[in-house]
Each structure stands twice: as C-alpha cells, then as structure tokens.
Amino acid sequence: MSFKPGLNPGDVINNRQLMDIFKCSPHGGMRRSLRTNTLVTVLDNTRSIYEGRWINDVLHFTGMGLEGDQRIDYAQNKTLVESRNNEIDIFLFEVFKQGDYIFKGPVELAGEPYQEEQPDINSNARQVWIFPLKMVNQPSILPITETVHLTKQKQRQRIAKRLSDKELLKRAICSRKSAGARNLLSTVFEANVYVAELAKRRAEGICQLCGQPAPFKDKMGEPYLEPHHIVWLSQGGEDNIENTVALCPNCHTKMHKLNFKLDRKKLKRKALQTNFQFTLFGDVIFKCDY
C-alpha cells in the first residue's frame, strides 16, 4: 500500500474532503485518480441503483455503467479487474446518510469478477459485472448499528413504493435471488425491497395465509401486511417472487414461531397465484388463473 490517506476505519468525511485527499472526481461509485494512483469505490446506500451486498465479509460490488449491458473493459471496470497487476491502491467508502462518507479502508479483489442480471437506470434487464472485494489487513468489515441498518432499509422501501407496477416488476424479476447479510450485534439478512413491495401489492390487502383483510392501515393509508419468505433466508431460501408472500402480523408471527408444513405448502401455492395483472408494453406478463 503506497498511498496513505490519513484516515482510520469508521472516520466520516464529506465529499469535498474526499476529493481533496484522493484528488479524484466528485461523482460516481468508482473514482480514479492518476495523481494519487488510487481508485475510490463508494457504496452509496441512499440513492444508487446498484445494490452492493456483503456476504461473509466480502462486498459484491457492481461495476460502472448505468444503461445497457456493462463491459469488463470499460473505464474503471478495467482498472479494477487489472488491480492485481497495476499497483493501484483501492479504498472503500460507504454512505448511509447523504453527504457522509464513512471510510472503510483499503480493499482488494477477493475473487474473479462475475456477471449477473440487474436492472439498469431505466429498469430494463441487463448484464452487469460484480467485483468481490475484501478488506486488506482487516479480519472483517466493521459492523453497523441497527439504527443505520433500519435507516437504509426504509430509504430503499420509499424508493420501491414510488415505482410504478411495471418498474417494480422489472426490478423484482431482475433482482438477485440471494440476500446480502450485514453484521450488527448479530447477522441480519437484507431482503430485496422490490420483491417485498411486489408481494404486498399482489396480496391486495388480504393476508395470504388466513385470507382475512389486513388488520389496519399504515400511516400512508395502505393495508398493513408484512413480507415473509416461505423458506427463510437464514435456511437458504431465495429472495425472489416465488418465495415471498404478504401476511398479517398475527400470521407472520405464527410462521416464525410454528412454521407448520401445511402452512408452508399453502403459501407456496399462494405465491404462484394472483388476480393482479402486471403489464409491460401492453402485454399481461404476470397473471396466474389456477
């Protein structure tokens, strides 16, 4: 490590300070600086369309390119993939509150980049490059507080609620099936907010286990139901449409306390049934009649 930024893990700086220290651009999630021979990676949880996820202390970081399929030889994607040989120093910041950049420390590739499907800025499916990154000379990433975790989830939930049915369906279909996990006082799985919001819209205010209307409405005047993974994420369940339903608080508690086999079978059927039609470009693409 040749460049010393003079920061300790956990330090919070603003964007101007980041620019002054690293002599880099004020924008973007991957900021190359020729003057300091560094690459600053920024995991912005407040507004980015990319959803980086931590799994076993490895950050699966999405490459550059907002629209269409990403190229591995494009701009800083190429810089990062060649980082083992180009002697560039890579640093990671994470943002949970706009304007506050939390310094995580130096990182390096933890494995070979790979491709997966994600939505682009227009919510269209495309292939992106994922770079597994791990901390350098640190055993694990610093845990975040439960308050920070909840703030991040609420921010993404607000984004999901603002999407049209068409945009929401695109993002839910294109979303990765495996959930990320963050270290708090214990491991917390970060469920996909687009899949969760889609499950609630499909339920149309009716609990998918007991069949009763939601017991009350939330502050936005919407029926209150809670998303539930039929096969729990902690047990290897996928974070996708087929494994997610919407339940009233009572049934949700029942599933987590008892988790009866017959109830799971019923919910699996419900996850594939809906009277709610999603349309893309005039064609009904999400409807089951059985």
Buried (B, 14 or more C-beta within 10 A) or exposed (E): EEBEBEBEBEBBBEBEEBBEBBEBEEEBBBBBBEEBBBBBBBBBBBEBBBBBBBEEBBBBBBBBBEEEEBBEEEBBBBBBBEBEEEEBBBBBBBBBBEEBBBBBBBBBBBEEBEEBEBBBEEBEEBBBBBBBBBBBEBEEBBBBEEEBBEBBBEBBBEBBBEBEBBBBBBBBBBBBBBBBBBBBEEEBBBBBBBBBBBBBBBBBBBBBBEEEEBEEEEEEEEBBBBBBBBBBBEEEBBBBBEBBBBBBBEBBEBBEEEEEEEBEEBBBEBBEEBEEEBEBEEEEEBEEEE
